[in-house]
Amino acid sequence: MIWAAAFITVGVVAWILLYVVINGIGKINWDFLTTAPQGFGGGGIYPMIIATCYIVILTLLIAPPIGICSAIYLVEYAKSGKIVRVIRFATESLSGIPSIVFGLFGYLFFVTQLEWKYSLLSGAMTLSIMVLPTMIRTTEEALKSVPVSYREGSLGLGASKLRTIMKVVLPCALPGILSAVILSIGRIVGETAAVYFTVGFAPRMARSIMDSSRTLSVHMYVLTKEGDFANAFATATVLIIIVLTMNFIANLIGKKLNKSRI
């Protein structure tokens, strides 16, 4: 039964990926990857690829520092009490909120209230809030997996608590933190509702972080809505390739970090 369950899980994932790739790979060419959309069924997705990369970079500049520092506080400094329970309740509540609610919040606060309008920055801030629970919880578990004897040995040699965290705990927990980043990248790249309400859906190249554009996931949604399934499958194939490439690179970095630690 266990082997059957594992086989079914892998089979479903492989079936979805193959179905999308088989239907989309024939449409992908150099012009499709390097030109802008031009009406129904014409042009490519170059502005969407750049906008997606911008969104990923901006979000990773905002969310990981906050999430990692929050996890360090919860594991290394905070004692069990009301404050810790409130923080944990807040992170668990954030992880259970639908993405459409994040999108509405981002639209009302970042786009309207702060007058950032539809922009990459509005989308990155909204996505940063969305991925914080993943960053915090995964980093927490990574920090907890570091043996207590490592901390005791560093403190016994005269290192301060902060130096012990920076020089001993964090390097040992780095592979787990990297896993949190990988999970966050997957959600950032695949998110549609929150980005649709904050970044917008203008099929043009963003000139700055305060400019509107369209990500690959939103572009795929628009193409499907218009009935252009050929370009939608091709866009989905490119999106899958980007996600798999990022995960592969992150896993390679994680393996090298594990070898260097050993």
C-alpha positions as CSV (number, residue, x, y, z in Angstrom):
1,M,0.0,0.0,0.0
2,I,2.9,2.4,0.8
3,W,4.6,1.7,-2.5
4,A,1.3,2.1,-4.3
5,A,0.6,5.4,-2.7
6,A,4.1,6.6,-3.6
7,F,3.7,5.4,-7.2
8,I,0.3,7.1,-7.6
9,T,1.7,10.4,-6.2
10,V,4.7,10.4,-8.6
11,G,2.5,9.2,-11.4
12,V,0.1,12.1,-11.0
13,V,2.9,14.6,-11.0
14,A,4.6,13.1,-14.0
15,W,1.3,12.9,-15.9
16,I,0.5,16.6,-15.3
17,L,4.0,17.7,-16.3
18,L,4.1,15.5,-19.5
19,Y,0.6,16.5,-20.5
20,V,1.5,20.2,-20.3
21,V,4.9,19.9,-21.9
22,I,3.7,17.7,-24.8
23,N,0.9,20.2,-25.6
24,G,3.2,23.3,-25.2
25,I,6.7,22.3,-26.4
26,G,5.9,22.6,-30.1
27,K,4.9,26.3,-29.8
28,I,8.2,27.3,-28.0
29,N,10.8,28.9,-30.2
30,W,13.3,31.8,-30.1
31,D,10.7,34.3,-31.2
32,F,8.3,33.1,-28.6
33,L,10.9,33.6,-25.9
34,T,12.3,37.0,-27.0
35,T,9.3,39.0,-28.3
36,A,6.3,40.7,-26.8
37,P,2.6,39.6,-27.3
38,Q,1.0,40.9,-30.5
39,G,-2.7,40.3,-30.5
40,F,-4.5,36.9,-30.4
41,G,-2.1,34.1,-30.9
42,G,0.9,36.3,-31.9
43,G,4.1,37.4,-30.3
44,G,5.9,35.9,-27.4
45,I,6.3,36.1,-23.6
46,Y,9.6,38.0,-23.1
47,P,8.1,40.8,-20.9
48,M,6.4,38.2,-18.8
49,I,9.6,36.3,-18.2
50,I,11.4,39.4,-17.1
51,A,8.5,40.5,-14.9
52,T,8.4,37.1,-13.2
53,C,12.2,37.2,-12.5
54,Y,11.8,40.7,-11.1
55,I,9.0,39.6,-8.8
56,V,11.0,36.6,-7.5
57,I,14.1,38.8,-6.9
58,L,12.2,41.5,-5.1
59,T,10.2,39.1,-2.9
60,L,13.4,37.2,-2.0
61,L,15.0,40.5,-1.0
62,I,12.1,41.3,1.4
63,A,10.7,38.0,2.8
64,P,13.7,35.9,3.8
65,P,15.4,38.4,6.1
66,I,12.2,39.0,8.0
67,G,11.3,35.3,8.1
68,I,14.8,34.1,9.1
69,C,15.1,36.8,11.9
70,S,11.6,35.9,13.2
71,A,12.6,32.2,13.3
72,I,15.8,33.0,15.1
73,Y,13.9,35.0,17.7
74,L,11.4,32.2,18.3
75,V,14.0,29.5,18.6
76,E,17.0,31.2,20.2
77,Y,15.6,34.1,22.3
78,A,11.9,33.8,23.0
79,K,10.7,31.9,25.9
80,S,7.3,30.1,26.0
81,G,4.7,32.7,26.8
82,K,1.9,34.8,25.5
83,I,4.1,36.6,23.0
84,V,5.3,33.4,21.4
85,R,1.8,32.0,21.3
86,V,0.6,35.2,19.6
87,I,3.4,35.0,17.0
88,R,2.7,31.4,16.2
89,F,-1.0,32.0,16.0
90,A,-0.3,34.9,13.5
91,T,1.9,32.7,11.3
92,E,-0.5,29.9,11.3
93,S,-3.4,32.3,10.4
94,L,-1.4,33.8,7.6
95,S,-0.7,30.3,6.1
96,G,-4.4,29.5,6.0
97,I,-5.6,32.7,4.3
98,P,-6.6,32.3,0.6
99,S,-4.4,34.0,-1.9
100,I,-7.4,36.1,-3.2
101,V,-7.6,37.7,0.2
102,F,-3.9,38.7,0.1
103,G,-4.6,40.1,-3.4
104,L,-7.5,42.2,-2.1
105,F,-5.4,43.4,0.8
106,G,-2.5,44.3,-1.5
107,Y,-4.8,46.2,-3.8
108,L,-6.5,48.2,-1.0
109,F,-3.3,48.9,0.9
110,F,-0.3,49.0,-1.4
111,V,-2.0,49.9,-4.7
112,T,-4.7,52.3,-3.3
113,Q,-3.8,53.5,0.1
114,L,0.0,54.0,-0.4
115,E,-0.7,55.0,-4.0
116,W,1.9,52.7,-5.5
117,K,-0.6,51.8,-8.1
118,Y,-0.2,48.5,-10.1
119,S,3.5,47.9,-9.8
120,L,6.1,45.2,-9.3
121,L,6.8,46.6,-5.8
122,S,3.1,46.2,-4.8
123,G,3.1,42.6,-5.9
124,A,6.4,41.8,-4.2
125,M,5.2,43.3,-0.9
126,T,2.0,41.2,-1.1
127,L,3.9,38.0,-2.0
128,S,6.3,38.6,0.8
129,I,3.5,38.5,3.3
130,M,2.2,35.4,1.7
131,V,5.5,33.4,1.9
132,L,6.4,34.6,5.4
133,P,4.7,31.6,7.2
134,T,6.6,29.1,5.0
135,M,9.9,31.0,5.6
136,I,9.3,31.2,9.4
137,R,8.1,27.6,10.0
138,T,10.7,25.9,7.8
139,T,13.6,28.0,9.2
140,E,12.4,27.2,12.7
141,E,12.6,23.5,12.1
142,A,16.0,23.9,10.5
143,L,17.3,25.8,13.6
144,K,15.8,23.2,15.9
145,S,17.6,20.4,14.1
146,V,21.0,21.9,15.1
147,P,22.3,19.9,18.1
148,V,22.4,21.7,21.4
149,S,25.9,20.6,21.9
150,Y,27.1,22.8,19.1
151,R,25.7,25.8,20.9
152,E,27.1,24.7,24.2
153,G,30.6,24.1,22.7
154,S,30.6,27.6,21.2
155,L,29.4,29.3,24.3
156,G,31.9,27.3,26.4
157,L,34.7,28.6,24.2
158,G,33.7,32.2,25.1
159,A,31.7,33.1,22.1
160,S,28.7,35.4,22.6
161,K,25.2,34.2,21.9
162,L,24.9,36.3,18.8
163,R,28.3,35.1,17.5
164,T,27.2,31.5,18.2
165,I,24.1,32.0,16.1
166,M,25.8,33.7,13.2
167,K,28.9,31.4,13.1
168,V,27.6,28.0,14.3
169,V,23.9,27.7,14.2
170,L,23.0,29.4,10.9
171,P,25.7,27.7,8.8
172,C,24.5,24.3,10.1
173,A,20.8,25.2,9.4
174,L,21.6,26.7,6.0
175,P,20.4,23.7,3.9
176,G,17.0,23.8,5.7
177,I,16.8,27.6,5.2
178,L,17.5,27.0,1.5
179,S,14.6,24.6,1.4
180,A,12.4,27.4,2.7
181,V,13.6,29.6,-0.1
182,I,12.9,26.9,-2.7
183,L,9.3,26.5,-1.4
184,S,8.9,30.2,-1.4
185,I,10.1,30.5,-5.0
186,G,7.6,27.9,-6.1
187,R,4.7,29.8,-4.6
188,I,5.9,33.2,-5.9
189,V,6.3,31.9,-9.5
190,G,2.9,30.1,-9.5
191,E,0.8,32.7,-7.7
192,T,-1.9,34.3,-9.8
193,A,-4.7,36.0,-7.8
194,A,-2.5,38.1,-5.6
195,V,-0.3,39.2,-8.5
196,Y,-3.4,40.0,-10.7
197,F,-4.7,42.5,-8.1
198,T,-1.3,44.2,-7.4
199,V,1.1,43.9,-10.4
200,G,-1.7,44.2,-13.0
201,F,-1.9,42.5,-16.3
202,A,-0.3,45.0,-18.8
203,P,1.6,42.9,-21.4
204,R,4.6,45.2,-21.6
205,M,8.1,45.5,-20.2
206,A,8.4,47.0,-16.8
207,R,10.8,49.9,-16.8
208,S,11.1,50.1,-13.0
209,I,9.8,48.4,-9.9
210,M,7.0,51.1,-9.8
211,D,5.8,50.1,-13.2
212,S,3.0,47.6,-14.0
213,S,3.5,44.4,-16.0
214,R,2.3,40.8,-16.3
215,T,3.8,37.7,-14.8
216,L,3.8,34.3,-16.6
217,S,1.1,32.9,-14.3
218,V,-1.2,35.9,-15.0
219,H,-0.4,35.7,-18.7
220,M,-1.3,32.0,-18.8
221,Y,-4.6,32.8,-17.0
222,V,-5.4,35.6,-19.6
223,L,-4.6,33.3,-22.5
224,T,-6.8,30.6,-21.2
225,K,-9.6,33.0,-20.6
226,E,-9.3,34.2,-24.2
227,G,-9.3,30.6,-25.5
228,D,-5.7,30.7,-26.8
229,F,-4.8,27.3,-25.3
230,A,-1.8,26.7,-27.6
231,N,0.1,29.8,-26.2
232,A,-1.3,29.0,-22.7
233,F,0.3,25.5,-22.7
234,A,3.6,26.9,-24.1
235,T,3.6,29.5,-21.3
236,A,2.9,26.8,-18.7
237,T,5.8,24.8,-20.2
238,V,8.2,27.7,-19.8
239,L,6.9,28.3,-16.3
240,I,7.6,24.6,-15.4
241,I,11.1,24.8,-16.8
242,I,11.9,27.9,-14.9
243,V,10.7,26.4,-11.6
244,L,12.5,23.1,-12.2
245,T,15.7,25.0,-13.1
246,M,15.5,27.1,-9.9
247,N,14.9,24.1,-7.8
248,F,17.8,22.2,-9.4
249,I,20.2,25.0,-8.8
250,A,19.1,25.4,-5.2
251,N,19.5,21.7,-4.6
252,L,23.0,21.8,-6.0
253,I,23.9,24.7,-3.7
254,G,22.4,22.8,-0.8
255,K,24.4,19.6,-1.6
256,K,27.6,21.7,-1.8
257,L,26.8,23.4,1.5
258,N,26.3,20.0,3.2
259,K,29.6,18.6,1.8
260,S,31.5,21.7,3.0
261,R,29.8,21.4,6.5
262,I,30.8,17.8,6.8
